[in-house]
Structures are given as structure tokens and as C-alpha cells.
Amino acid sequence: MEESLCNVEFLKGPKAFIARVQSDLGGMREYRSESFEEVLEQVIIDLQEEFETSSVQH
């Protein structure tokens, strides 16, 4: 059975890219940068840390 771990939404504003991430462990958070690559990197690092930490605790 599949289970949703998180929701990620990428938006492009007039001056910045925005990523909104929501998960049960980390709640809702938002990242902003003029560079899409930077926003993507922030999301990847955050989710890696979150899920590595949760797998260690279980």
C-alpha cells in the first residue's frame, strides 16, 4: 500500500521561485530564491534530513 510522505509545490513569482513543502514530520514550510536550482537544493537537503532522522527513530 502506498502512503503519501509529503507534498511539494513549486511556484514562480515575479522576482523569485517559491517551494512549499508539507509533511507530517516537518509541517508546512516555504523556501524562496531567485534561483530555481537553489530552491530545489534547499528542498532536497531538508527532506533528506527529515526522512533520514525519522528512519533512525523508527
VOMIFI-239216 format. One line per field, with one value per atom (N, C-alpha, C): atom name; x, y, z. Coordinates in steps of 0.05 Angstrom, whole numbers, plus 5000, padded with zeros to 4 digits. Each point is the difference from the previous one (the first is absolute). Example, Ala and Ser with C-alpha at 12.3 -4.5 7.8 and 13.67 -1.06 7.14 Angstrom:
! VOMIFI-239216
atomo	(N/CA/C/N/CA/C)
c1	(5264/4982/5018/4993/5016/4985)
c2	(4886/5024/5024/5021/5024/5022)
c3	(5156/5000/5000/4986/5001/5014)
***
This chain:
! VOMIFI-239216
atomo	(N/CA/C/N/CA/C/N/CA/C/N/CA/C/N/CA/C/N/CA/C/N/CA/C/N/CA/C/N/CA/C/N/CA/C/N/CA/C/N/CA/C/N/CA/C/N/CA/C/N/CA/C/N/CA/C/N/CA/C/N/CA/C/N/CA/C/N/CA/C/N/CA/C/N/CA/C/N/CA/C/N/CA/C/N/CA/C/N/CA/C/N/CA/C/N/CA/C/N/CA/C/N/CA/C/N/CA/C/N/CA/C/N/CA/C/N/CA/C/N/CA/C/N/CA/C/N/CA/C/N/CA/C/N/CA/C/N/CA/C/N/CA/C/N/CA/C/N/CA/C/N/CA/C/N/CA/C/N/CA/C/N/CA/C/N/CA/C/N/CA/C/N/CA/C/N/CA/C/N/CA/C/N/CA/C/N/CA/C/N/CA/C/N/CA/C/N/CA/C/N/CA/C)
c1	(5017/4983/5018/4993/5015/4990/5018/4994/5014/4986/5012/5018/5025/5019/5001/4996/5001/4987/4994/4990/5020/5008/5018/4988/5000/4989/5021/5005/5019/4984/5006/4987/5021/4992/5018/4986/5011/4990/5013/4993/5012/5030/5010/5028/5014/4986/5012/4985/5014/4987/4993/4978/4990/4995/5008/4994/4985/4977/4985/5000/5009/5002/4983/4984/4984/5004/5006/5002/4990/4994/4991/5022/5024/5023/5007/5003/5010/4980/4975/4979/5003/4989/5001/5024/5016/5021/5003/5013/5003/5028/5010/5027/4997/5017/5000/5029/5003/5025/4996/5018/4999/5008/5014/5010/4983/4989/4984/5018/5025/5018/5005/5002/5004/4976/4976/4976/4998/5005/4999/5021/5024/5020/4992/4987/4991/4979/4982/4978/5013/5018/5012/5015/5016/5015/4981/4980/4981/4985/4991/4986/5018/5025/5019/5004/5005/5005/4975/4977/4975/4995/5003/4994/5022/5025/5022/4997/4992/4995/4977/4979/4976/5005/5017/5005/5018/5017/5017/4984/4979/4984/4981/4994/4981/5014)
c2	(4976/5024/5025/5019/5025/5020/5016/5021/5026/5022/5025/5010/5006/5009/5031/5013/5029/5011/5025/5015/5023/5002/5021/5016/5026/5017/5021/5003/5020/5022/5025/5023/5019/5015/5021/5027/5016/5027/5019/5026/5020/5004/4995/5005/4975/4979/4977/4974/4978/4974/4993/4986/4993/4970/4987/4972/4998/4987/4995/4970/4993/4972/4995/4978/4993/4970/4994/4972/4997/4975/4995/5007/4994/5004/5029/5014/5027/5022/4992/5020/5015/5025/5016/5019/5001/5020/5009/5023/5013/5010/4997/5008/5019/5021/5019/5006/5004/5008/5010/5016/5009/4977/4980/4977/4975/4988/4976/4977/4999/4979/5003/5024/5004/4991/5007/4991/4970/4988/4971/4986/5011/4990/5002/5022/5004/4979/4994/4981/4972/4993/4973/4996/5019/4998/4997/5016/5000/4973/4989/4975/4977/5001/4978/4999/5023/5001/4990/5009/4993/4970/4988/4971/4982/5010/4984/5000/5022/5002/4983/5000/4984/4971/4991/4972/4990/5017/4993/4996/5017/4999/4976/4988/4977/4974)
c3	(5000/5000/5000/4984/4998/5021/5009/5020/4992/5000/4993/5023/4993/5021/5002/4977/5001/4974/5001/4976/4995/4975/4992/4977/5002/4979/4993/4974/4990/4985/5007/4988/4989/4980/4990/5004/5018/5005/4982/5002/4982/5005/5025/5006/5011/5006/5013/4994/5003/4999/5029/5003/5027/5000/5022/5004/5027/4999/5024/5005/5024/5008/5024/5000/5023/5005/5025/5008/5029/5007/5028/5020/4993/5019/5002/4977/5000/4998/4996/4996/4974/4999/4975/5002/4979/4998/4972/4997/4974/4995/4976/4992/4977/4999/4979/4991/4974/4988/4972/4990/4973/4981/5011/4984/5006/4979/5003/5012/4990/5010/5030/5010/5028/5016/4991/5014/5000/4977/4998/5019/5001/5018/5029/5008/5027/5007/4982/5004/5003/4982/5001/5026/5008/5025/5024/5001/5022/5002/4977/5000/5006/4990/5007/5030/5012/5029/5015/4992/5013/4999/4977/4998/5010/4999/5013/5030/5011/5029/5008/4985/5007/4998/4980/4997/5023/5011/5022/5026/5003/5024/5000/4977/4999/4999)
***
